[in-house]
Amino acid sequence: MNESAGRARHGSCKSLLYPSHSLGDPDFVTIYIQPSREEVTKRLPPESVPADPSKWSQASQRSVSAEWTTEYTSYRYTCWRCRVSAVFTAADQQYTYEVKKAPIDQKRVLCESCWVRSNAISVELTECERMWVTSKPLLRIDRRFLERWMRLLVEAEEYSAYKADIARKNMLSKLLRELLARPSAGAAPCRDADSDRGTG
């Protein structure tokens, strides 16, 4: 018996029709094959959503972009840190500029995972600053705290084209040098966020 195959398009899937020999009858069995991501991307137009400049920040509303922007369109970019290809979707742009009120000229430069880590570093650095203000006399001789703070500042530089707080890094370097000159002074226990708040 000759085996022939017919092909047909059904929505977003390819439908391949083959004789049902295994069932002992001449009926055809339909096998659906999901198209590749590349095929779907080629068929779909660029994603876009309407833009409402009246919901932008006051500064952005005064920009030239407010005069001609009518929609947001998804675009692909390369993460500044890890060089992975990522997409700034139209929906994300709408949320960023109209809900979070970010400057309209602010472009996304980090992929999602790097962005999450960058935010986590910012939170930790803010906590270090808070602890420093409230417990400076103790923390200036806490070697582990100072080293952790320095590591965070150095890591933060990986996620931004701008340099971290150079003055703060110089201060920490000086304090660490002083502690190394007095080894016994560096034995103070590190005060982390949990111990600072108490265990209840």
N, C-alpha and C positions, 0 to 999 in steps of 0.2 A: 504493500500500500504506500502510495506516495505521500510524503510529509510536506505539507505546505503551511506557510505561516502568513497570517495577515496582520497588519499593524494599523492601529487607529489611535487618535489622540482623544483623551477624555479628561478635560480639566487640566490639572497640573501633573497628571501621571501618564506614562506611556502604557498602552494596553497591548500585550502580546498574546495572540490567539494561536494555540497549538492543539492538534488532534488529541482526544482523550483515550489513548491506547490502553492505559492502565485500567480504565473502567470498562473496557470491552465494548465500547460503542463509538460511533462516529461523531459524537458531540464534541464541541470544542470547550476547552478550559481556558479561562482568562487569568493571566498572571500579570499583576500590576507591579511596575517597577518605578520607584520614586525617582524623579529627575535629580540630577546633581545640583549642588548649590550654584555652580557656575551657570547652568542652564536657566535656573530660576532667575538669577540676577540679570541675565541678558534679556529675558522676556519682560521683566517688570520695569516700569518707569521709575526715576528717582523719587524717593519718598519725600513728600512735602506737606506742610501744614500751614494754615494762614497765620500771618503775623499781625499783632496789634501793638504798634509802637506807643500807643497811649498808655500801655501798661508797663512800659520800660521805666527805668529810674529817671529822675529828673534830668540828670546830666546826659543820659543817652537820648532822651527826647529832644535835646538841643543839638544833637549831632546831625551831620549830613545824612547818615544812614536812615534816620527817621523819615526823611522825605521820599525815599524810594523803596524801602523795604516793605514788601507785601506778603512774603511767605518765607518760611525756613525750609531749606533743602538739606537732606542728609549728605554728609560728605566724609570721605575717608582721609585719615591722617596717620602719621607715624609717631608712636610714643617717643617723647623726647628722651626718656631714660632707657627703656629696654628695647626700643626700635621695633616693637611689634606693631603690625597694622591694626588700626581700630577705626570705629565709625562714630562720629558725633551726629546722632540722629536728629531729625527735625523736631521730634517730640521733646528730646532732651534740651535742644536749643530754646524751644518755647518756654520750658520750665525754668531754664537758667536765666533768661532775660526778662521774662514777664512775671515770674513768681519770686525767684530769688533776687531779682533786680540787679543782676551782675552787669557790668559795663558792656555795651554792645560790641565793643572792639576786643573783648576778652575771648580768646580762642582756646579750645581745648588742646592741651599738649601732652597729657598723660593718658595711658590706657586705664581701664577701670581698676585693675589690681594695683597699679602704681598709684593711682589717685587715692585709693582706700588707704594704702600704706602712708602716703604723704599726709593725709588727714590725721592718721593715728599719731604720726610723729609730731604734728602741730599740737595735738591735744597733750601729749607727754611734755613737750617743751613748755606749754602754758602752765602745766602742773609744776614743773621745775621752777618756773618764775614765781609762782604763787608761794611755793615752799620757801624759796630764797627770801622773799619779802618778810615772811612771818618767822623764819628761823635762821636768819643769816649767821648769827654768832656760832651756832652749833654746826651748821652745814659747811661753813668755810674751812672746817678741819675734818670734814667727812669725805675721805678719799673716794669711797665707792659712789657716793652721790655726785661728786664733781666729775668723776670719770664717766658716769652714765650720762650726765648732762652734756659733756663734751662729745661723746659718741653720737648722741642724738643730733647735735648741731652739725657734725660732720656728715652724718647720713642724710640730713635734710638737704645738703648741697647736691645730692644725687638726683633730687626730684625737681630742681628749679634751676633756671638759667642764671638766677641771681645768687650772689654769695650770701652765706648765712651771716649772722651777727658777728663780725670780725672783732668788735670791741669786747663782746661777751666771751668769745673764744680766747682772746688775749688774757682776759681776767682769770679764766679758768686755768689756762696754762701757767700763769704766775702762781696761783694758789697751789696747784699740783707740784710745781717745782719746790715751793716752800715746804710742802709736806714731805716730799722725797728727801729733803735735807734734814727732816726731823721724823724719821720712820715711826716712832712711837705715837706721833700725833695723828697718823693716818689710820689708826686702829678704831676710830669711833664708828659705831654701827650706822649703817645707811638708813636714813629715815625715808621710807617709801610712802606712797600716797595712802595705803591702808593704815600703816602705823601712825601716820600723822593725824588721821581722823579718829583713831582709836578703834578697838574691836567691839565696842558696845558692851 
